[in-house]
Amino acid sequence: MAGLNCDPKINWEREGFSLDELDIIEKQAELFECCQDTLNVDAFDFIEKFMRSSIAEDTAKFSNAKNDEIGKTLIDSVGVKPLEDIRYTEALYWIGYLYRYWTLMGTPSMDVITVAPVEKAYVLYNGYHTLGLQEAIMRFINGQGASRFG
């Protein structure tokens, strides 16, 4: 994991988020939760491509657009696989919430998706979603629960 901006860039002393930041966290969670229903796309492919896109890094653009517009823009620009397997939407919501929280703590979205790939986050949802977000992030960074994932 050399070269990733994970642990050193996280601002653990941060005292909460602004209402706008909380709205963005919620918006990304809802985008991931409903991508397979409203956009008819593979959730894992959508999330992976979203987190590696310029849309994920441009918080101002992201906060001003509607979720269906964001989704359609991503699909048009990079293409996303059509829906194949239905995923548990609560897990997708949690992944969206976790990823955006993590980026707002100072880690670039590309590094988040590298450290915590969507398949891994989905599999670990049952064990991690009841943890505090900071604890879940540290477990991803430290590779806990990752024996199935290289």
DSSP file (Angstrom, degrees, kcal/mol; ACC not computed):
  #  RESIDUE AA STRUCTURE BP1 BP2  ACC     N-H-->O    O-->H-N    N-H-->O    O-->H-N    TCO  KAPPA ALPHA  PHI   PSI    X-CA   Y-CA   Z-CA
    1    1 A M    >         0   0    0      0, 0.0     3,-1.7     0, 0.0   114,-0.0   0.000 360.0 360.0 360.0  17.9    0.0    0.0    0.0
    2    2 A A  T 3   +     0   0    0      1,-0.2     3,-0.1     3,-0.1     0, 0.0  -0.307 360.0  26.1 -59.8 140.5    3.0    2.3   -0.4
    3    3 A G  T 3  S+     0   0    0      1,-0.3     2,-0.3     0, 0.0    -1,-0.2   0.340  88.1 127.1  90.0  -6.9    2.1    5.6   -1.8
    4    4 A L    <   -     0   0    0     -3,-1.7     2,-1.2     1,-0.1    -1,-0.3  -0.623  59.9-134.8 -86.0 144.5   -1.5    5.7   -0.7
    5    5 A N        +     0   0    0     -2,-0.3   106,-0.1     1,-0.1    -1,-0.1  -0.464  65.1 117.3 -91.3  61.2   -2.7    8.7    1.3
    6    6 A C  S >> S+     0   0    0     -2,-1.2     4,-0.7   101,-0.1     3,-0.6   0.833  73.2  13.7 -93.8 -91.5   -4.6    6.8    3.9
    7    7 A D  G >4 S+     0   0    0      1,-0.2     3,-1.2     2,-0.2    -2,-0.1   0.892 122.9  52.6 -60.8 -48.2   -3.5    7.0    7.5
    8    8 A P  G 34 S+     0   0    0      0, 0.0    -1,-0.2     0, 0.0    -3,-0.1   0.802 111.5  48.1 -63.0 -26.4   -1.2   10.0    7.5
    9    9 A K  G <4 S+     0   0    0     -3,-0.6     2,-0.3     2,-0.1    -2,-0.2   0.566  84.5 107.7 -90.5  -8.7   -3.8   12.2    5.8
   10   10 A I    <<  -     0   0    0     -3,-1.2     2,-1.2    -4,-0.7    96,-0.2  -0.552  62.4-146.1 -75.3 129.6   -6.7   11.3    8.1
   11   11 A N    >   +     0   0    0     94,-2.3     3,-1.5    -2,-0.3    -1,-0.1  -0.713  24.2 172.5 -95.0  84.1   -7.6   14.2   10.4
   12   12 A W  T 3  S+     0   0    0     -2,-1.2    -1,-0.2     1,-0.3   122,-0.0   0.701  73.5  61.9 -68.2 -19.4   -8.8   12.2   13.4
   13   13 A E  T 3  S+     0   0    0     -3,-0.1    -1,-0.3     2,-0.1    -2,-0.1   0.491  72.6 131.4 -85.3  -1.5   -9.1   15.3   15.5
   14   14 A R    <   -     0   0    0     -3,-1.5     2,-1.0     1,-0.1     3,-0.1  -0.245  55.8-138.9 -55.3 134.7  -11.8   16.8   13.3
   15   15 A E        -     0   0    0      1,-0.2    -1,-0.1     0, 0.0    -2,-0.1  -0.590  55.0 -67.1 -99.2  70.3  -14.7   18.0   15.3
   16   16 A G        -     0   0    0     -2,-1.0     2,-0.3     2,-0.0    -1,-0.2  -0.105  61.9 -77.3  80.7-178.1  -17.7   16.9   13.2
   17   17 A F        -     0   0    0     -3,-0.1     2,-0.0     1,-0.1    87,-0.0  -0.854  36.7-108.5-122.2 155.3  -19.0   17.9    9.8
   18   18 A S     >  -     0   0    0     -2,-0.3     4,-2.4     1,-0.1     5,-0.2  -0.303  38.8-105.3 -71.7 166.0  -20.9   20.9    8.5
   19   19 A L  H  > S+     0   0    0      1,-0.2     4,-2.2     2,-0.2     5,-0.1   0.878 123.1  54.0 -61.9 -37.0  -24.5   20.4    7.4
   20   20 A D  H  > S+     0   0    0      2,-0.2     4,-1.9     1,-0.2    -1,-0.2   0.910 109.1  47.7 -63.1 -41.6  -23.4   20.6    3.8
   21   21 A E  H  > S+     0   0    0      2,-0.2     4,-2.4     1,-0.2    -2,-0.2   0.899 110.5  51.4 -67.0 -40.1  -20.8   17.9    4.4
   22   22 A L  H  X S+     0   0    0     -4,-2.4     4,-2.4     1,-0.2    -1,-0.2   0.889 108.7  52.4 -62.7 -38.0  -23.4   15.7    6.1
   23   23 A D  H  X S+     0   0    0     -4,-2.2     4,-2.6     2,-0.2    -1,-0.2   0.891 109.2  49.5 -62.9 -39.7  -25.7   16.3    3.2
   24   24 A I  H  X S+     0   0    0     -4,-1.9     4,-2.5     2,-0.2     5,-0.2   0.901 109.7  50.9 -67.8 -40.6  -23.0   15.1    0.8
   25   25 A I  H  X S+     0   0    0     -4,-2.4     4,-2.1     1,-0.2    -2,-0.2   0.949 114.1  44.6 -59.0 -48.5  -22.3   12.0    2.9
   26   26 A E  H  X S+     0   0    0     -4,-2.4     4,-2.5     1,-0.2    -2,-0.2   0.893 111.1  54.3 -63.4 -40.7  -26.0   11.2    2.8
   27   27 A K  H  X S+     0   0    0     -4,-2.6     4,-2.3     1,-0.2    -1,-0.2   0.914 109.4  46.3 -62.6 -43.9  -26.3   11.9   -0.9
   28   28 A Q  H  X S+     0   0    0     -4,-2.5     4,-2.5     2,-0.2     5,-0.2   0.906 111.1  53.1 -66.3 -39.5  -23.5    9.5   -1.8
   29   29 A A  H  X S+     0   0    0     -4,-2.1     4,-2.3    67,-0.3    67,-0.2   0.930 112.1  45.1 -59.1 -45.1  -25.0    6.8    0.5
   30   30 A E  H  X S+     0   0    0     -4,-2.5     4,-2.2     2,-0.2    -1,-0.2   0.873 110.3  55.0 -67.2 -37.4  -28.3    7.2   -1.3
   31   31 A L  H  X S+     0   0    0     -4,-2.3     4,-0.8     1,-0.2    -2,-0.2   0.937 112.7  41.8 -60.5 -47.5  -26.7    7.2   -4.7
   32   32 A F  H  < S+     0   0    0     -4,-2.5     3,-0.5     1,-0.2     4,-0.4   0.891 113.1  54.8 -67.3 -39.3  -24.9    3.9   -4.0
   33   33 A E  H  < S+     0   0    0     -4,-2.3     3,-0.3    -5,-0.2    -1,-0.2   0.887 118.9  30.9 -61.7 -40.8  -28.1    2.4   -2.4
   34   34 A C  H  X>S+     0   0    0     -4,-2.2     4,-2.9     1,-0.2     5,-0.6   0.383  86.9 101.7-104.6   4.8  -30.3    3.1   -5.4
   35   35 A C  H  X5S+     0   0    0     -4,-0.8     4,-1.3    -3,-0.5     6,-1.0   0.865  85.5  47.6 -60.6 -35.9  -28.0    2.8   -8.3
   36   36 A Q  H  45S+     0   0    0     -4,-0.4     4,-0.3    -3,-0.3    -1,-0.2   0.835 118.8  40.0 -75.3 -29.8  -29.1   -0.7   -9.3
   37   37 A D  H  45S+     0   0    0     -3,-0.3    -2,-0.2    -4,-0.2    -1,-0.1   0.936 125.6  30.7 -82.1 -50.2  -32.8    0.2   -9.0
   38   38 A T  H  <5S+     0   0    0     -4,-2.9    -3,-0.2     1,-0.2    -2,-0.1   0.811 133.4  30.0 -83.0 -29.4  -32.9    3.7  -10.6
   39   39 A L  S  <<S-     0   0    0     -4,-1.3    -3,-0.2    -5,-0.6    -1,-0.2   0.542  94.0-134.7-106.7  -9.6  -30.0    3.4  -13.1
   40   40 A N        +     0   0    0     -5,-0.3    43,-1.6    -4,-0.3     2,-0.3   0.895  59.3 132.0  57.0  45.1  -30.3   -0.4  -13.7
   41   41 A V  B     -A   82   0A   0     -6,-1.0     2,-0.4    41,-0.3    -1,-0.2  -0.832  69.6 -87.8-124.1 162.2  -26.5   -0.9  -13.4
   42   42 A D     >  -     0   0    0     39,-2.6     4,-2.5    -2,-0.3     5,-0.2  -0.566  36.4-146.3 -67.0 120.9  -24.2   -3.3  -11.6
   43   43 A A  H  > S+     0   0    0     -2,-0.4     4,-2.8    42,-0.4     5,-0.2   0.895  94.1  50.4 -61.6 -43.6  -23.7   -1.7   -8.1
   44   44 A F  H  > S+     0   0    0      1,-0.2     4,-2.5     2,-0.2    -1,-0.2   0.929 113.7  44.6 -63.3 -44.9  -20.1   -2.9   -7.7
   45   45 A D  H  > S+     0   0    0      2,-0.2     4,-2.5     1,-0.2     5,-0.2   0.910 114.1  50.6 -65.1 -41.8  -19.0   -1.6  -11.1
   46   46 A F  H  X S+     0   0    0     -4,-2.5     4,-2.7     2,-0.2    -2,-0.2   0.945 112.9  44.8 -60.1 -50.1  -20.9    1.7  -10.6
   47   47 A I  H  X S+     0   0    0     -4,-2.8     4,-2.7     2,-0.2     5,-0.2   0.923 113.2  50.8 -63.6 -45.6  -19.3    2.3   -7.1
   48   48 A E  H  X S+     0   0    0     -4,-2.5     4,-1.1    -5,-0.2    -1,-0.2   0.941 115.2  42.2 -56.4 -50.0  -15.8    1.4   -8.3
   49   49 A K  H  < S+     0   0    0     -4,-2.5     4,-0.3     1,-0.2    -1,-0.2   0.861 113.0  53.5 -70.3 -35.3  -16.0    3.7  -11.3
   50   50 A F  H >< S+     0   0    0     -4,-2.7     3,-1.8    -5,-0.2     6,-0.7   0.955 107.8  49.6 -61.7 -48.9  -17.6    6.5   -9.3
   51   51 A M  H 3< S+     0   0    0     -4,-2.7    -1,-0.2     1,-0.3    -2,-0.2   0.746 113.3  47.3 -65.7 -22.9  -14.9    6.4   -6.7
   52   52 A R  T 3< S+     0   0    0     -4,-1.1    -1,-0.3    -5,-0.2    -2,-0.2   0.358  99.3  95.1 -95.9   4.6  -12.2    6.6   -9.4
   53   53 A S  S <> S-     0   0    0     -3,-1.8     4,-0.8    -4,-0.3     3,-0.3  -0.471  84.2-118.3 -95.3 164.6  -14.0    9.4  -11.3
   54   54 A S  H  > S+     0   0    0      1,-0.2     4,-1.7     2,-0.2    -1,-0.1   0.750 110.9  68.9 -69.5 -23.4  -13.5   13.2  -11.2
   55   55 A I  H  4 S+     0   0    0      1,-0.2     7,-0.3     2,-0.2    -1,-0.2   0.914  96.6  51.6 -61.3 -42.5  -17.1   13.4   -9.9
   56   56 A A  H  4 S+     0   0    0     -6,-0.7    -1,-0.2    -3,-0.3    -2,-0.2   0.831 112.8  45.5 -64.9 -31.8  -16.2   11.8   -6.6
   57   57 A E  H  < S+     0   0    0     -4,-0.8     2,-1.3     1,-0.2    -1,-0.2   0.736  98.0  75.0 -83.4 -23.3  -13.3   14.3   -6.1
   58   58 A D     X  +     0   0    0     -4,-1.7     4,-2.5     1,-0.2     5,-0.2  -0.659  56.9 174.2 -94.4  83.4  -15.3   17.4   -7.1
   59   59 A T  H  > S+     0   0    0     -2,-1.3     4,-2.6     1,-0.2    -1,-0.2   0.842  75.6  55.2 -60.3 -37.0  -17.5   17.9   -4.0
   60   60 A A  H  > S+     0   0    0      2,-0.2     4,-1.2     1,-0.2    -1,-0.2   0.938 112.0  42.4 -63.8 -46.6  -19.0   21.2   -5.2
   61   61 A K  H  > S+     0   0    0      1,-0.2     4,-0.7     2,-0.2     3,-0.3   0.908 115.6  51.1 -64.9 -41.3  -20.2   19.6   -8.5
   62   62 A F  H >< S+     0   0    0     -4,-2.5     3,-0.6    -7,-0.3    -2,-0.2   0.892 108.4  50.9 -62.7 -41.6  -21.4   16.6   -6.6
   63   63 A S  H 3< S+     0   0    0     -4,-2.6    -1,-0.2     1,-0.2    -2,-0.2   0.755 110.0  49.4 -72.3 -23.5  -23.3   18.5   -4.0
   64   64 A N  H 3< S+     0   0    0     -4,-1.2     2,-0.2    -3,-0.3    -1,-0.2   0.551  99.2  76.6 -94.1  -7.7  -25.2   20.6   -6.6
   65   65 A A  S << S-     0   0    0     -4,-0.7     2,-0.2    -3,-0.6     3,-0.0  -0.674  81.4-111.8-103.7 157.0  -26.5   17.8   -8.9
   66   66 A K     >  -     0   0    0     -2,-0.2     4,-2.4     1,-0.1     3,-0.4  -0.553  31.5-114.3 -81.4 152.3  -29.3   15.3   -8.4
   67   67 A N  H  > S+     0   0    0      1,-0.2     4,-2.7     2,-0.2     5,-0.2   0.872 116.0  51.9 -57.7 -40.7  -28.3   11.7   -7.9
   68   68 A D  H  > S+     0   0    0      1,-0.2     4,-2.4     2,-0.2    -1,-0.2   0.867 110.1  50.2 -66.8 -32.6  -29.9   10.5  -11.2
   69   69 A E  H  > S+     0   0    0     -3,-0.4     4,-2.4     2,-0.2    -2,-0.2   0.912 111.0  48.9 -67.1 -42.3  -27.9   13.2  -13.0
   70   70 A I  H  X S+     0   0    0     -4,-2.4     4,-2.3     2,-0.2    -2,-0.2   0.940 113.2  47.5 -61.1 -47.4  -24.7   12.1  -11.3
   71   71 A G  H  X S+     0   0    0     -4,-2.7     4,-2.6     1,-0.2    -2,-0.2   0.917 112.7  47.2 -60.9 -46.1  -25.3    8.5  -12.2
   72   72 A K  H  X S+     0   0    0     -4,-2.4     4,-2.7     2,-0.2    -1,-0.2   0.877 110.6  53.1 -66.1 -37.2  -26.2    9.2  -15.8
   73   73 A T  H  X S+     0   0    0     -4,-2.4     4,-2.0     2,-0.2    -1,-0.2   0.928 111.4  46.1 -62.2 -44.8  -23.1   11.4  -16.2
   74   74 A L  H  X>S+     0   0    0     -4,-2.3     4,-2.8     2,-0.2     5,-0.8   0.939 113.1  49.0 -62.8 -47.6  -20.9    8.7  -14.9
   75   75 A I  H  X5S+     0   0    0     -4,-2.6     4,-1.3     1,-0.2    -2,-0.2   0.911 113.4  47.3 -59.6 -43.9  -22.6    6.0  -17.1
   76   76 A D  H  <5S+     0   0    0     -4,-2.7    -1,-0.2    -5,-0.2    -2,-0.2   0.844 117.1  42.7 -66.9 -33.5  -22.2    8.3  -20.2
   77   77 A S  H  <5S+     0   0    0     -4,-2.0    -2,-0.2    -5,-0.2    -1,-0.2   0.868 135.6   6.7 -85.6 -36.6  -18.6    9.1  -19.5
   78   78 A V  H  <5S-     0   0    0     -4,-2.8    -3,-0.2    -5,-0.2    -2,-0.2   0.543  96.3-123.3-123.5 -10.9  -17.1    5.8  -18.5
   79   79 A G     << -     0   0    0     -4,-1.3     2,-0.4    -5,-0.8    -3,-0.1   0.438  19.0-141.1  73.4 139.6  -19.8    3.2  -19.1
   80   80 A V        -     0   0    0     -5,-0.1    -1,-0.1   -31,-0.0   -37,-0.1  -0.996  23.6-102.5-136.5 139.7  -21.1    0.9  -16.3
   81   81 A K        -     0   0    0     -2,-0.4   -39,-2.6   -39,-0.1   -35,-0.1  -0.252  44.0-106.0 -58.5 145.6  -22.0   -2.8  -16.6
   82   82 A P  B     -A   41   0A   0      0, 0.0   -41,-0.3     0, 0.0    -1,-0.1  -0.286  51.3 -74.1 -68.3 162.1  -25.8   -3.5  -16.7
   83   83 A L        +     0   0    0    -43,-1.6   -41,-0.1     1,-0.2     3,-0.1  -0.347  63.3 149.9 -60.0 127.5  -27.5   -4.9  -13.7
   84   84 A E        +     0   0    0      1,-0.4     2,-0.4    -3,-0.1    -1,-0.2   0.626  62.8  29.9-121.0 -60.7  -26.7   -8.6  -13.2
   85   85 A D  S    S-     0   0    0      0, 0.0     2,-0.4     0, 0.0   -42,-0.4  -0.892  75.4-129.3-109.4 133.7  -26.8   -9.4   -9.5
   86   86 A I        -     0   0    0     -2,-0.4     2,-0.3    -3,-0.1   -44,-0.1  -0.683  27.6-154.6 -79.5 128.2  -29.0   -7.6   -7.0
   87   87 A R        -     0   0    0     -2,-0.4     2,-0.5     1,-0.0   -51,-0.1  -0.713  29.6 -91.8-103.4 155.3  -27.0   -6.5   -4.0
   88   88 A Y    >>  -     0   0    0     -2,-0.3     4,-1.7     1,-0.2     3,-0.6  -0.525  35.4-149.8 -66.5 115.7  -28.3   -5.8   -0.5
   89   89 A T  H 3> S+     0   0    0     -2,-0.5     4,-2.6     1,-0.2     5,-0.2   0.802  91.4  59.3 -66.8 -30.7  -29.2   -2.1   -0.5
   90   90 A E  H 3> S+     0   0    0      1,-0.2     4,-2.2     2,-0.2    -1,-0.2   0.889 107.0  48.6 -64.8 -36.1  -28.4   -1.4    3.2
   91   91 A A  H <> S+     0   0    0     -3,-0.6     4,-2.5     2,-0.2    -2,-0.2   0.905 110.8  50.1 -67.5 -41.0  -24.9   -2.6    2.6
   92   92 A L  H  X S+     0   0    0     -4,-1.7     4,-2.3     2,-0.2   -59,-0.2   0.905 110.2  50.7 -63.6 -40.8  -24.6   -0.3   -0.5
   93   93 A Y  H  X S+     0   0    0     -4,-2.6     4,-2.4     2,-0.2    -2,-0.2   0.943 110.9  48.4 -59.6 -48.9  -25.9    2.6    1.6
   94   94 A W  H  X S+     0   0    0     -4,-2.2     4,-3.2     1,-0.2     5,-0.2   0.894 109.8  52.2 -60.7 -41.3  -23.3    1.9    4.3
   95   95 A I  H  X S+     0   0    0     -4,-2.5     4,-2.9     1,-0.2     5,-0.2   0.927 110.5  48.1 -61.3 -45.2  -20.5    1.7    1.8
   96   96 A G  H  X S+     0   0    0     -4,-2.3     4,-2.0   -67,-0.2   -67,-0.3   0.905 114.2  46.5 -61.4 -41.7  -21.5    5.0    0.3
   97   97 A Y  H  X S+     0   0    0     -4,-2.4     4,-2.4     2,-0.2    -2,-0.2   0.940 114.7  46.6 -65.3 -48.8  -21.7    6.6    3.7
   98   98 A L  H  X S+     0   0    0     -4,-3.2     4,-2.7     1,-0.2    -2,-0.2   0.936 112.3  49.6 -60.2 -49.3  -18.3    5.1    4.8
   99   99 A Y  H  X S+     0   0    0     -4,-2.9     4,-2.2    -5,-0.2    -1,-0.2   0.915 113.8  44.3 -60.7 -45.1  -16.5    6.1    1.6
  100  100 A R  H  X S+     0   0    0     -4,-2.0     4,-2.3    -5,-0.2    -1,-0.2   0.910 113.0  51.4 -69.3 -40.1  -17.7    9.7    1.7
  101  101 A Y  H  X S+     0   0    0     -4,-2.4     4,-0.9    -5,-0.2    -2,-0.2   0.939 110.6  50.3 -56.1 -47.3  -17.0   10.1    5.4
  102  102 A W  H ><>S+     0   0    0     -4,-2.7     5,-1.3     1,-0.2     3,-0.7   0.899 109.8  49.0 -60.9 -44.0  -13.5    8.7    4.8
  103  103 A T  H ><5S+     0   0    0     -4,-2.2     3,-1.7     1,-0.2    -1,-0.2   0.880 107.6  54.8 -66.0 -36.3  -12.8   11.2    1.9
  104  104 A L  H 3<5S+     0   0    0     -4,-2.3    -1,-0.2     1,-0.3    -2,-0.2   0.685  98.7  63.6 -71.0 -15.7  -14.0   14.1    4.1
  105  105 A M  T <<5S-     0   0    0     -4,-0.9   -94,-2.3    -3,-0.7    -1,-0.3   0.480 132.7 -88.2 -83.3  -3.6  -11.5   13.0    6.7
  106  106 A G  T < 5S+     0   0    0     -3,-1.7    -3,-0.2     1,-0.3    -2,-0.2   0.472  87.8 123.1 116.9   3.5   -8.7   13.8    4.1
  107  107 A T      < -     0   0    0     -5,-1.3    -1,-0.3     1,-0.0    -2,-0.1  -0.846  63.2-116.6 -99.5 128.1   -8.2   10.6    2.0
  108  108 A P    >>  -     0   0    0      0, 0.0     4,-1.9     0, 0.0     3,-0.7  -0.282  24.3-119.4 -58.7 145.7   -8.6   10.9   -1.8
  109  109 A S  H 3> S+     0   0    0      1,-0.3     4,-2.3     2,-0.2     5,-0.2   0.835 112.4  58.2 -59.5 -34.8  -11.5    8.7   -3.2
  110  110 A M  H 3> S+     0   0    0      1,-0.2     4,-1.1     2,-0.2    -1,-0.3   0.874 107.6  47.2 -63.9 -35.4   -9.1    6.7   -5.4
  111  111 A D  H <> S+     0   0    0     -3,-0.7     4,-2.4     2,-0.2     5,-0.2   0.872 108.9  54.5 -73.1 -36.4   -7.1    5.7   -2.3
  112  112 A V  H  X S+     0   0    0     -4,-1.9     4,-2.9     1,-0.2    -2,-0.2   0.948 109.7  46.0 -60.3 -48.9  -10.3    4.8   -0.4
  113  113 A I  H  < S+     0   0    0     -4,-2.3    -1,-0.2     1,-0.2    -2,-0.2   0.760 112.6  52.3 -69.4 -23.7  -11.4    2.4   -3.1
  114  114 A T  H  < S+     0   0    0     -4,-1.1    -1,-0.2    -5,-0.2    -2,-0.2   0.905 115.5  38.7 -75.2 -43.3   -7.9    0.9   -3.3
  115  115 A V  H  < S+     0   0    0     -4,-2.4    -2,-0.2     1,-0.3    -3,-0.2   0.860 131.5  28.3 -74.5 -36.6   -7.7    0.2    0.4
  116  116 A A  S  < S-     0   0    0     -4,-2.9    -1,-0.3    -5,-0.2    -2,-0.1  -0.650  82.3-162.0-127.2  73.9  -11.4   -0.8    0.7
  117  117 A P     >  -     0   0    0      0, 0.0     4,-2.7     0, 0.0     5,-0.3  -0.190  30.6-113.5 -55.3 149.7  -12.5   -2.3   -2.6
  118  118 A V  H  > S+     0   0    0      1,-0.2     4,-2.5     2,-0.2     5,-0.2   0.864 115.4  52.7 -59.0 -39.7  -16.3   -2.4   -2.9
  119  119 A E  H  > S+     0   0    0      2,-0.2     4,-2.3     1,-0.2    -1,-0.2   0.918 112.0  46.6 -61.9 -41.4  -16.4   -6.3   -3.0
  120  120 A K  H  > S+     0   0    0     -3,-0.3     4,-2.4     2,-0.2    -2,-0.2   0.927 112.7  48.6 -65.5 -46.1  -14.4   -6.4    0.2
  121  121 A A  H  X S+     0   0    0     -4,-2.7     4,-0.6     1,-0.2    -2,-0.2   0.878 111.7  51.2 -62.0 -37.3  -16.5   -3.7    1.9
  122  122 A Y  H >< S+     0   0    0     -4,-2.5     3,-0.7    -5,-0.3     4,-0.4   0.931 111.7  45.6 -66.0 -45.6  -19.7   -5.5    0.9
  123  123 A V  H 3< S+     0   0    0     -4,-2.3     3,-0.4     1,-0.2     4,-0.2   0.879 116.3  46.0 -65.1 -38.1  -18.5   -8.8    2.3
  124  124 A L  H >X S+     0   0    0     -4,-2.4     4,-2.2     1,-0.2     3,-0.6   0.482  84.3  99.3 -85.3  -2.2  -17.3   -7.2    5.5
  125  125 A Y  H <X S+     0   0    0     -3,-0.7     4,-2.9    -4,-0.6     5,-0.2   0.906  77.9  54.5 -50.1 -50.0  -20.5   -5.1    5.9
  126  126 A N  H 34 S+     0   0    0     -3,-0.4    -1,-0.2    -4,-0.4     4,-0.2   0.862 117.3  36.0 -57.9 -37.1  -22.1   -7.5    8.5
  127  127 A G  H <4 S+     0   0    0     -3,-0.6    -1,-0.2    -4,-0.2    -2,-0.2   0.724 125.6  37.9 -87.0 -21.9  -19.0   -7.3   10.8
  128  128 A Y  H >< S+     0   0    0     -4,-2.2     3,-1.9    -3,-0.2    -2,-0.2   0.725  92.9  77.7-103.7 -24.8  -18.1   -3.7   10.2
  129  129 A H  T 3< S+     0   0    0     -4,-2.9    -1,-0.1    -5,-0.3    -3,-0.1   0.705  94.1  53.7 -68.5 -16.8  -21.4   -1.7   10.0
  130  130 A T  T 3  S+     0   0    0     -5,-0.2    -1,-0.3    -4,-0.2     2,-0.1   0.530  94.8  88.8 -91.3  -5.5  -22.0   -1.8   13.7
  131  131 A L  S <  S-     0   0    0     -3,-1.9     2,-0.1     1,-0.1    -3,-0.0  -0.427  93.7 -92.8 -80.0 161.5  -18.5   -0.3   14.4
  132  132 A G     >  -     0   0    0     -2,-0.1     4,-2.4     1,-0.1     5,-0.2  -0.438  39.9-113.0 -64.8 153.3  -17.9    3.4   14.5
  133  133 A L  H  > S+     0   0    0      1,-0.2     4,-2.5     2,-0.2     5,-0.2   0.887 116.6  52.2 -60.8 -40.0  -16.8    4.7   11.2
  134  134 A Q  H  > S+     0   0    0      1,-0.2     4,-2.3     2,-0.2    -1,-0.2   0.895 109.8  49.3 -64.8 -38.4  -13.3    5.5   12.4
  135  135 A E  H  > S+     0   0    0      2,-0.2     4,-2.1     1,-0.2    -2,-0.2   0.919 110.9  49.7 -65.3 -43.5  -12.9    2.0   13.7
  136  136 A A  H  X S+     0   0    0     -4,-2.4     4,-2.1     2,-0.2    -2,-0.2   0.917 110.8  50.5 -61.2 -43.0  -14.1    0.5   10.4
  137  137 A I  H  X S+     0   0    0     -4,-2.5     4,-2.8     1,-0.2    -2,-0.2   0.934 109.5  50.1 -60.8 -46.5  -11.6    2.7    8.5
  138  138 A M  H  X S+     0   0    0     -4,-2.3     4,-2.5     1,-0.2    -1,-0.2   0.875 108.5  53.0 -62.1 -36.4   -8.7    1.6   10.7
  139  139 A R  H  <>S+     0   0    0     -4,-2.1     5,-2.3     2,-0.2     4,-0.5   0.898 110.3  47.5 -66.3 -38.7   -9.6   -2.0   10.2
  140  140 A F  H ><5S+     0   0    0     -4,-2.1     3,-1.1     3,-0.2    -2,-0.2   0.947 113.0  48.6 -63.9 -46.7   -9.6   -1.5    6.4
  141  141 A I  H 3<5S+     0   0    0     -4,-2.8    -2,-0.2     1,-0.3    -1,-0.2   0.892 113.9  46.2 -60.4 -40.6   -6.3    0.3    6.6
  142  142 A N  T 3<5S-     0   0    0     -4,-2.5    -1,-0.3    -5,-0.2    -2,-0.2   0.463 113.0-119.2 -83.7  -1.2   -4.8   -2.4    8.8
  143  143 A G  T X 5 +     0   0    0     -3,-1.1     3,-1.3    -4,-0.5    -3,-0.2   0.690  52.2 164.6  75.5  19.0   -6.1   -5.2    6.6
  144  144 A Q  T 3 < +     0   0    0     -5,-2.3    -1,-0.2     1,-0.3    -2,-0.0  -0.477  66.7  13.0 -72.1 139.7   -8.3   -6.8    9.3
  145  145 A G  T 3  S+     0   0    0     -2,-0.2     3,-0.3     1,-0.1    -1,-0.3   0.665  97.2 113.3  73.3  16.9  -10.9   -9.2    7.9
  146  146 A A    X   +     0   0    0     -3,-1.3     3,-1.8     1,-0.2    -2,-0.1   0.129  23.2 119.6-110.0  20.7   -9.2   -9.2    4.6
  147  147 A S  T 3  S+     0   0    0      1,-0.3    -1,-0.2     3,-0.1    -3,-0.0   0.806  79.3  50.4 -60.1 -29.9   -7.9  -12.8    4.3
  148  148 A R  T 3  S+     0   0    0     -3,-0.3     2,-0.5     1,-0.1    -1,-0.3   0.615 103.9  69.7 -80.5 -11.4  -10.0  -13.5    1.1
  149  149 A F    <         0   0    0     -3,-1.8    -1,-0.1     1,-0.1    -3,-0.0  -0.933 360.0 360.0-117.6 118.6   -8.7  -10.3   -0.5
  150  150 A G              0   0    0     -2,-0.5    -1,-0.1     0, 0.0    -3,-0.1   0.461 360.0 360.0 -56.7 360.0   -5.1  -10.0   -1.7
